[in-house]
Amino acid sequence: MPTGVTTIAENAFSYNEFLTSISIPDTVINIGQEAFSNCNKLYRITIPSSVTNIESSAFAHCKNLTSITVAPSNPNYTDQEGVVFNKDLSTLLCFPAAKSGDYT
C-alpha cells in the first residue's frame, strides 16, 4: 500500500496562478474533479502509472496547457502526442487547451 498522498481532491489546486509544471507523485491513485482547473500558467502535466482514476474536468480551462504525459505502464490511461485517452484509445479524456495545430 502506498504511503503519502493518494488522492488529489476536487478543486484542490483550482485557480492556482503559480503552478507551471506538475509531476504527479507515484503514490497518487485518484485525481478529483476540477483538481487543476483554471490553472492558467500550467503548461505541462505528468501522470504516473499509479493513477487509476481521473475525474471529469480535472484539467479543464488551463489555457496554457500544451501537453499531458502518461506513464506507459499506466493500466487505465495513455497519451498520444500529449492528449489523454483511456488505455484502449476508445475515449478521449483531455485535449490540452493550448495544444497547437489540427488534431484528428
C-alpha atoms as one frame of an Amber mdcrd trajectory, in Angstrom:
protein
   0.000   0.000   0.000   1.432   3.404  -0.938   2.420   5.844   1.767   1.876
   9.513   1.077  -0.826  11.404  -0.768  -3.171   9.037  -2.607  -5.886  11.479
  -3.722  -5.766  14.984  -5.140  -9.150  16.272  -4.024 -11.814  18.024  -6.068
 -10.727  21.629  -6.781  -7.504  21.123  -4.762  -5.399  23.398  -6.985  -8.106
  25.207  -8.970  -7.249  28.767  -9.950  -3.650  28.392  -8.751  -1.618  31.088
 -10.514   1.799  29.703  -9.527   1.784  26.167 -10.943   3.613  25.869 -14.254
   4.525  22.179 -14.496   3.317  19.225 -12.438   4.633  15.702 -11.973   2.011
  13.829 -10.000   3.678  11.697  -7.264   3.586   7.944  -7.794   1.558   7.454
  -4.601  -1.470   9.212  -6.139  -4.306   6.945  -7.270  -7.160   9.448  -7.773
  -7.295  12.926  -9.304 -10.515  14.677  -8.328 -12.960  16.649 -10.427 -11.511
  20.012 -11.497  -8.435  19.344  -9.321  -6.259  21.575 -11.531  -8.920  23.552
 -13.401  -8.241  27.164 -14.321  -4.511  26.957 -13.560  -3.628  29.467 -16.244
   0.173  29.185 -16.053   0.180  25.384 -16.100   1.695  24.123 -19.354   2.710
  20.504 -18.660   1.440  17.591 -16.538   2.992  14.170 -15.992   0.782  11.349
 -14.725   2.374   8.208 -13.231   1.261   4.586 -13.574  -0.332   4.667 -10.104
  -3.189   6.964 -11.201  -6.180   4.759 -11.963  -8.952   7.354 -11.741  -9.130
  10.837 -13.254 -12.399  12.627 -12.583 -14.082  14.804 -15.202 -12.657  18.225
 -15.936  -9.562  17.555 -13.797  -7.506  19.805 -16.107 -10.265  21.998 -17.550
  -9.719  25.610 -18.561  -5.929  25.539 -18.212  -5.430  27.953 -21.091  -1.648
  27.386 -21.429  -1.661  23.592 -21.079   0.123  22.125 -24.090   0.903  18.560
 -23.058  -0.086  15.774 -20.694   2.219  12.778 -20.434   1.016   9.470 -19.015
   3.446   6.761 -17.888   3.402   3.931 -20.461   2.805   1.404 -17.656  -0.412
   3.132 -16.503  -3.154   0.457 -16.609  -6.091   2.802 -17.362  -4.779   5.791
 -19.310  -2.419   6.631 -22.125  -1.370   9.696 -24.061  -0.969  10.215 -27.763
   1.025  13.330 -28.657   0.123  14.918 -25.304  -3.600  14.103 -25.494  -5.067
  11.776 -22.821  -7.190   8.732 -23.673  -8.395   5.646 -21.869  -5.975   2.746
 -22.354  -7.692   1.244 -25.409  -7.933   4.684 -27.112 -11.728   4.476 -27.378
 -12.383   7.601 -25.271 -10.622  10.958 -25.448 -10.382  12.284 -21.877  -8.418
  15.520 -22.148  -7.201  17.630 -25.033  -4.840  20.338 -23.707  -6.307  23.806
 -24.289  -3.109  25.307 -25.716  -2.121  22.385 -27.934  -1.430  23.862 -31.330
  -2.259  22.571 -34.764  -5.008  20.391 -36.114  -5.924  17.154 -34.401  -7.833
  14.224 -35.841
